[in-house]
Amino acid sequence: MPDDLSLLTEKALAEARRAGADQADSLATSNRSVSIEVLHGKLEHAERSEGVDLGLRVMIGNRQACVSTSDIRADAIRDLAERAVAMAREAPEDDSIGLADPDQLAQVTPDGIAALELADPSDEPDPAALQSDALAAEAAALSVQGVAQVQGASAGYHRSAMHLATSVGFSGGHGRTGRSCSAVAISGEGLSMERDYCGESRTFQADLPEAAEIGQKAGERAVARAGARKPPTGAFPVIFDERISATLIGHLLAAINGASIVRGSSWLKNALGEQVLPPGMDLIEDPFRARIPGSKPFDGEGIAPTRRALVEQGILQGWTLDLGTARRLGLKSTGNASRGTASPPSPSVGNIALTQGTSSRDQLLADIGDGLLVTSLIGSSVNPNTGDYSRGASGFWVKGGVIAYPVNECTIAGNLRDMLMRMTAANDARAHLSRRVPSLLVEGLTIAGE
C-alpha cells in the first residue's frame, strides 16, 4: 500500500501542474481498523473500517487552496486538481504561504524509518482474538469485589500508512500500527455510583499488557472511588496524578504553539527567554523514540524534525513552528508541521518528556500533609490570554500524608504561570507514552468543595 500511495501523490502533483499550479504538495493516507466491544459477556459491537484518502494543496503565487477526496480514479484526481487551482485563484493572498526550500527537506531512508519501529510487522489480530481480550478485561473487572457492573470493555487494532510528496522534490512515507484494550467499571448503585477506567495502547502488540490486568485495574480504581464526597474548600496543595498530569504540560505546549503566538492569544507570548518552569526542570521534544506514537521521520511539510529543549533549566527556549508561522514571526520552522488530507499544515508537538524528580508519588503525598490527589479532570476553563485555570476534578483527599477518602464534585483553580513555577515532579512517568510526564505536586491551589 505505501507504494500505491506514492503513485497517488505523484499523479495528484502532475495534475496540479497541468491545471496551472505554481507549487503543490499531496498527502495520501490509508487506514484499516477493527474494534470489538463486549457487554455482559457477549459481543456488543463490532466495527471494521478501511479507506484511502488523497489530499492536494496547490499554490498560485501567494494564494493557496486545499482539497481532498476518497475517489482515487484518474479522472477524479484530474477534477480534484482543477477544482483546487480554481479555488486558489480566488483565495486571499498570504505572504507566509510556500513550500520548504530543498535544503530544508528531510533525507528519508528505509533504515531511518525502520529504526523508529512505527509499525508492528506481526499479523493483524483475528477479530476473535480481540473479542477474547475484551471479554477477559470485562471478567477481570467484574471479579474485583465491590464492582457492581462493567459499563463496557473493548479491544482494537489499526494499521495506517501515509505518503507525502511536494513539487520541490520531497517524497516520503511510512506506516503505523496500534493495539489497544480498555475497560470501564462501576461501583455502588443509584446516586452513589462511581466509575473509573483503565485503557492501554501500544504500537507493537507484544508490548500490550494482559487484558485481565487492564480489567482488574479498572475494577480496583472504581472500587477505590466508592463513597466519594466533596473535599473541604480552601487553599491546599494538589497532586496531579500521572494519569492526568500531562494536561498541565499540554496547556504550556498550547501557549508556545506558533499559531497562538502569531495571533497574540497566548499567556506566554512575551515569555521567551524567561523562567516558566522551576530551575532544573527541562521539557524535551524527541521525535525519534522507537515504538512511540508521536515519533516521525519528517513533519507535514517534509522537513526534518529535531530533538530539542522547549524548556531548559526552567527557561523557555522557543516556539513550536511550521513554515507559515515561522515566516510570520521571522524565524525558521522547527519541523513541527502537522496536517491532514483536507487542511493546510499547522504546528503541533509530538513526543515530549518532562524532567522527573527523585520522589515517588506516595512520598509527595506524605510531604503535603493535607491536600488533594486529582485522578480525573472534568471540563475546562482556561483563559488563553491570561492563563487563568479552573477545572472540575475528582480523586482522593489526603490527610496526614495518606489517602483518607475519595472525593468528587470539586473545582480546582489557579493561574498557569504561577502553577507551573510551583511544581514538584515525582518519578513515575510511564516510558511508553508520547507525553512522558510524572505526577506533579502544585502548591497553593484554590479548591472549591463543601
Beta strands, then each sheet from edge to edge (+ up, - down):
strand 1: 23-39
strand 2: 42-60
strand 3: 63-69
strand 4: 147-166
strand 5: 171-187
strand 6: 194-202
strand 7: 234-240
strand 8: 283-285
strand 9: 308-312
strand 10: 315-316
strand 11: 337-338
strand 12: 346-347
strand 13: 352-354
strand 14: 371-382
strand 15: 388-399
strand 16: 402-415
strand 17: 423-425
strand 18: 435-436
strand 19: 440-448
sheet 1: 3+ 2- 1+ 4- 5+ 6-
sheet 2: 17+ 19- 7+ 14+ 15- 16+
sheet 3: 10+ 9- 8+ 13- 18-
sheet 4: 11+ 12-
end
